[in-house]
């Protein structure tokens, strides 16, 4: 007697839940990623061979633009709110004059004693404003500061 074979039932996997999970993960990573904030002024950094990395927190940045303007900023929203008010806490940098730079630096150091000062100047900036900023730092008793440069690729 011949046996009758049963028809094979194909297995089908529903991919809808996996697509939902992937979209949820993608949305989560897009919402939690912190992008670099836009700079108030574009700076072309001078080149050097230094390999020292700047810290990402507890930093206040004094930026000198190509035309000699001075900007003050910090990645910390608390420092920016302390110096420039709540309405400016989300701004990366704010233009200041060299007359009020000293008082703002002292005010920032009082708010956070571990604050490190970083001077970031354009490579085509005139030397006068850079010298003025360094003099103001020394008069404010800030004798340790970092100068930001771009590492040369060898």
N, C-alpha and C positions, 0 to 999 in steps of 0.2 A: 504494500500500500504506500502510495506517495504522500509525503508530508507537504502540507500547505504552509508556505512561509508567510509569516506576518509582515505586513508593511512596516518599514522602519519609520519611526517618528523622529523628525529632525529636532535638534536642540536649538533653541533660539534664546539668546541673552539680550535682555532689555538694557540698552545703553543710556536711557534717559537719566537715571539717577547719577551715573558717572559724569555725564555732561553737566548736570546741576552742581555737583561737587566741584568740578573744575572751574565753572563760572564763579562760584562762591569764593574759591581760593584766589582766583584772579582779581575779583573785586576787593577782597580783603587786602591783598598786597598792594593794589593800586591806591587804596585809601590810606594805608598806614605808611607808605613810603614817604620819606621826607626829602624833597628836592632842594637843591642849593638855591637860596633866595637870590633874586636878581640884584646886581650891584648898582649902586646909585651912579657910579662913574666907572668907566672901563679903564683899567690900568694895564700898561705893558710893563711887566717887571724886568729889571735888569737880570742878567745871567750870572751864576756863580757855580762853584763846585761843591758847595756846602750840602750835606746830607741830613742836617738837623730838621726834624719834623716839628711843626707847630702844634701845640695842644688844641683840642677842639672845644674845650670849655674853659671858663674863667679867663677870657681874653677880651681886651678892648683894643680896637684897631683904629689907628690914626692913618688916614689915607691922604696922600698928596697927589693931586691930578696933574695932568700935563701942563695946564695953564696956571698952576700954583695954588689952586683952591684947596682948602683943608676940610676933610670929612671925618667924622667920628662915629664909630659904630661898634656893635657887639652882637655876637650870636645869641646872647642871653636877653630874653624879653624883659626880665626883671631889671637888669641894668639900664636898658633903653627906657623903660618906664620911669625909673628913678631919675635919670638925667634929663629926659625930654618930655615927660608926661605920658599918661595912659594912651593918648591918641596916637603917639608915635612909637609904641612898643613893638609894632610889627614891621617897622621900616628897618632895612639893613644898615643904612648910614644916613647921617644928617650933616649938611654943610654947616660949618661953624667958622668963626673968625679966630685968629691967633690970640686975640685979647681975652676971650673966654675959655680957651683951651685948658689953661692951668686950673681954673676953678672946676671945670667939668671933670678933669682927671682926678683931682683931689676928692671930689664928691663921689666918683665911681670907686675910688680906693677905700673910702669910708664905708660904702655900701658892701664891698666885697674885698677884704684885705688880701685874699689870695690872687687877686686879679693881675694878669700879666699884660704888659703893654707891648703892642706890635706896631711898628712903623712900616707902612706899605706905600712906596712911592713909585711913580711912573719913571721909566728910564730916561725920558726926555723932559722931565720936570726941571725947572730952574733950581739951582742949588740954594738960593736964598731962603725960600720957604722951608726946605728940608733942614737947613741950619737953624732957622727960627724954631722949628718944632723940637729939635734936639736941645736947644738952649732952654726952652720952656720945660721940657722933661727934667733937665738937670736942676732948674730952679724950683721945680715941684718936688724935689728929692726922689725922683724916679730915675735911679742910676742904672737899673737893669731893664733893658728893652731889647726886642728882636727886630732886625731889619729883614723884611721878606724879599727873597729873590727867587728867580726861576732856576731850577737845576739844569745845568748844561747836559745835553745828551752826548755821551762819548762813543 
